[in-house]
Amino acid sequence: YLREFSKFENSLNLIRSALSHISLSKEDPENKRPQWLLVSERNKSKIDEAHVKCVLSAFGDVSVKMIGPHSCLVAMPSIGMAAGLLVEMHNHSKYKVIRYEPSK
């Protein structure tokens, strides 16, 4: 039982971060968190953060961050949940959901 936790020795757990933890004694692990999703209204109107949370909560625990009046970023807890959300929301009547590609 304790052997499973030995790989996390000298590590700090990070909540809602790109990394699950950082190591104090060796290299940090690679990022395994799902990519952010960008949500906007199909009719280009202002987006309601509470309604987005309500609709997307059917796919699991979501974090929503408004980035403007017409769009928001959504974080999912796993890559599988994010992929499922993208498939299910592909033809949604109100919202358009795509993978977020930040500007370089």
Phi and psi in degrees as GROMACS dihedral restraints (atoms count N, CA, C in turn):
[ dihedral_restraints ]
;  ai    aj    ak    al  type     phi  dphi    fc
    3     4     5     6     1   -73.4    20    10
    4     5     6     7     1   -24.2    20    10
    6     7     8     9     1   -61.2    20    10
    7     8     9    10     1   -33.7    20    10
    9    10    11    12     1   -63.3    20    10
   10    11    12    13     1   -30.2    20    10
   12    13    14    15     1   -88.4    20    10
   13    14    15    16     1    -8.4    20    10
   15    16    17    18     1   -63.5    20    10
   16    17    18    19     1   -27.6    20    10
   18    19    20    21     1   -69.2    20    10
   19    20    21    22     1   -14.2    20    10
   21    22    23    24     1  -101.0    20    10
   22    23    24    25     1     8.5    20    10
   24    25    26    27     1   -60.9    20    10
   25    26    27    28     1   137.5    20    10
   27    28    29    30     1    60.4    20    10
   28    29    30    31     1    37.8    20    10
   30    31    32    33     1  -123.4    20    10
   31    32    33    34     1   153.9    20    10
   33    34    35    36     1  -113.8    20    10
   34    35    36    37     1   127.6    20    10
   36    37    38    39     1   -74.2    20    10
   37    38    39    40     1   134.7    20    10
   39    40    41    42     1  -115.6    20    10
   40    41    42    43     1   123.5    20    10
   42    43    44    45     1   -92.5    20    10
   43    44    45    46     1   135.9    20    10
   45    46    47    48     1    50.9    20    10
   46    47    48    49     1    50.0    20    10
   48    49    50    51     1  -127.3    20    10
   49    50    51    52     1   165.9    20    10
   51    52    53    54     1   -65.2    20    10
   52    53    54    55     1   -28.5    20    10
   54    55    56    57     1  -109.3    20    10
   55    56    57    58     1   147.9    20    10
   57    58    59    60     1   -74.1    20    10
   58    59    60    61     1   -31.9    20    10
   60    61    62    63     1  -161.8    20    10
   61    62    63    64     1   164.8    20    10
   63    64    65    66     1  -119.6    20    10
   64    65    66    67     1   150.6    20    10
   66    67    68    69     1  -103.0    20    10
   67    68    69    70     1   138.0    20    10
   69    70    71    72     1   -91.5    20    10
   70    71    72    73     1   -11.3    20    10
   72    73    74    75     1  -125.0    20    10
   73    74    75    76     1    -6.4    20    10
   75    76    77    78     1  -150.4    20    10
   76    77    78    79     1  -173.0    20    10
   78    79    80    81     1   -66.9    20    10
   79    80    81    82     1   147.9    20    10
   81    82    83    84     1   -70.4    20    10
   82    83    84    85     1   151.4    20    10
   84    85    86    87     1   -70.3    20    10
   85    86    87    88     1   161.2    20    10
   87    88    89    90     1   -75.4    20    10
   88    89    90    91     1   156.6    20    10
   90    91    92    93     1   -70.4    20    10
   91    92    93    94     1   121.9    20    10
   93    94    95    96     1  -120.2    20    10
   94    95    96    97     1    15.3    20    10
   96    97    98    99     1   -83.1    20    10
   97    98    99   100     1   151.1    20    10
   99   100   101   102     1   -68.7    20    10
  100   101   102   103     1   153.5    20    10
  102   103   104   105     1   -66.2    20    10
  103   104   105   106     1   147.4    20    10
  105   106   107   108     1   -60.5    20    10
  106   107   108   109     1   151.1    20    10
  108   109   110   111     1  -112.1    20    10
  109   110   111   112     1   142.8    20    10
  111   112   113   114     1  -104.4    20    10
  112   113   114   115     1   125.1    20    10
  114   115   116   117     1  -115.9    20    10
  115   116   117   118     1   132.2    20    10
  117   118   119   120     1  -141.8    20    10
  118   119   120   121     1   162.4    20    10
  120   121   122   123     1   -81.3    20    10
  121   122   123   124     1   139.4    20    10
  123   124   125   126     1   -64.1    20    10
  124   125   126   127     1   -30.6    20    10
  126   127   128   129     1   -92.1    20    10
  127   128   129   130     1    12.8    20    10
  129   130   131   132     1    64.3    20    10
  130   131   132   133     1    17.2    20    10
  132   133   134   135     1   -85.4    20    10
  133   134   135   136     1   174.5    20    10
  135   136   137   138     1   -62.9    20    10
  136   137   138   139     1   144.8    20    10
  138   139   140   141     1   -99.2    20    10
  139   140   141   142     1   142.1    20    10
  141   142   143   144     1  -101.1    20    10
  142   143   144   145     1   109.3    20    10
  144   145   146   147     1   -56.2    20    10
  145   146   147   148     1   -43.1    20    10
  147   148   149   150     1   -63.5    20    10
  148   149   150   151     1   -38.9    20    10
  150   151   152   153     1   -69.8    20    10
  151   152   153   154     1   -38.6    20    10
  153   154   155   156     1   -60.0    20    10
  154   155   156   157     1   -47.6    20    10
  156   157   158   159     1   -58.9    20    10
  157   158   159   160     1   -42.4    20    10
  159   160   161   162     1   -63.2    20    10
  160   161   162   163     1   -48.0    20    10
  162   163   164   165     1   -65.9    20    10
  163   164   165   166     1   -45.7    20    10
  165   166   167   168     1   -79.8    20    10
  166   167   168   169     1   -16.2    20    10
  168   169   170   171     1   -64.4    20    10
  169   170   171   172     1   -17.9    20    10
  171   172   173   174     1   -64.7    20    10
  172   173   174   175     1   -18.7    20    10
  174   175   176   177     1   -97.9    20    10
  175   176   177   178     1    -0.5    20    10
  177   178   179   180     1   129.0    20    10
  178   179   180   181     1  -174.0    20    10
  180   181   182   183     1   -69.4    20    10
  181   182   183   184     1   121.8    20    10
  183   184   185   186     1  -122.3    20    10
  184   185   186   187     1   148.6    20    10
  186   187   188   189     1  -114.1    20    10
  187   188   189   190     1   129.9    20    10
  189   190   191   192     1  -117.3    20    10
  190   191   192   193     1   132.7    20    10
  192   193   194   195     1  -130.6    20    10
  193   194   195   196     1   117.3    20    10
  195   196   197   198     1   -69.1    20    10
  196   197   198   199     1   134.4    20    10
  198   199   200   201     1  -118.5    20    10
  199   200   201   202     1     5.6    20    10
  201   202   203   204     1   170.1    20    10
  202   203   204   205     1   175.7    20    10
  204   205   206   207     1   -69.9    20    10
  205   206   207   208     1   -17.4    20    10
  207   208   209   210     1  -114.5    20    10
  208   209   210   211     1     1.4    20    10
  210   211   212   213     1  -155.7    20    10
  211   212   213   214     1   159.4    20    10
  213   214   215   216     1  -146.6    20    10
  214   215   216   217     1   158.5    20    10
  216   217   218   219     1  -100.2    20    10
  217   218   219   220     1   142.8    20    10
  219   220   221   222     1  -126.2    20    10
  220   221   222   223     1   130.8    20    10
  222   223   224   225     1  -107.7    20    10
  223   224   225   226     1   135.0    20    10
  225   226   227   228     1  -111.8    20    10
  226   227   228   229     1   154.6    20    10
  228   229   230   231     1   -74.5    20    10
  229   230   231   232     1   -19.1    20    10
  231   232   233   234     1  -146.1    20    10
  232   233   234   235     1   157.9    20    10
  234   235   236   237     1   -63.7    20    10
  235   236   237   238     1   -39.1    20    10
  237   238   239   240     1   -63.5    20    10
  238   239   240   241     1   -42.0    20    10
  240   241   242   243     1   -66.0    20    10
  241   242   243   244     1   -40.2    20    10
  243   244   245   246     1   -64.5    20    10
  244   245   246   247     1   -42.3    20    10
  246   247   248   249     1   -64.5    20    10
  247   248   249   250     1   -41.4    20    10
  249   250   251   252     1   -63.4    20    10
  250   251   252   253     1   -40.0    20    10
  252   253   254   255     1   -63.7    20    10
  253   254   255   256     1   -43.1    20    10
  255   256   257   258     1   -60.4    20    10
  256   257   258   259     1   -42.0    20    10
  258   259   260   261     1   -66.6    20    10
  259   260   261   262     1   -48.5    20    10
  261   262   263   264     1   -68.0    20    10
  262   263   264   265     1   -31.7    20    10
  264   265   266   267     1   -92.6    20    10
  265   266   267   268     1     1.2    20    10
  267   268   269   270     1   -53.7    20    10
  268   269   270   271     1   -43.1    20    10
  270   271   272   273     1  -110.9    20    10
  271   272   273   274     1    25.5    20    10
  273   274   275   276     1   -62.3    20    10
  274   275   276   277     1   138.8    20    10
  276   277   278   279     1   -70.4    20    10
  277   278   279   280     1   -28.8    20    10
  279   280   281   282     1  -103.9    20    10
  280   281   282   283     1   -42.6    20    10
  282   283   284   285     1  -112.2    20    10
  283   284   285   286     1   145.1    20    10
  285   286   287   288     1  -107.2    20    10
  286   287   288   289     1   127.3    20    10
  288   289   290   291     1  -123.6    20    10
  289   290   291   292     1   124.9    20    10
  291   292   293   294     1  -136.2    20    10
  292   293   294   295     1   164.8    20    10
  294   295   296   297     1   -68.4    20    10
  295   296   297   298     1   139.1    20    10
  297   298   299   300     1   -82.2    20    10
  298   299   300   301     1   127.4    20    10
  300   301   302   303     1  -117.1    20    10
  301   302   303   304     1    97.9    20    10
  303   304   305   306     1   -65.1    20    10
  304   305   306   307     1   148.8    20    10
  306   307   308   309     1   -67.9    20    10
  307   308   309   310     1   145.1    20    10
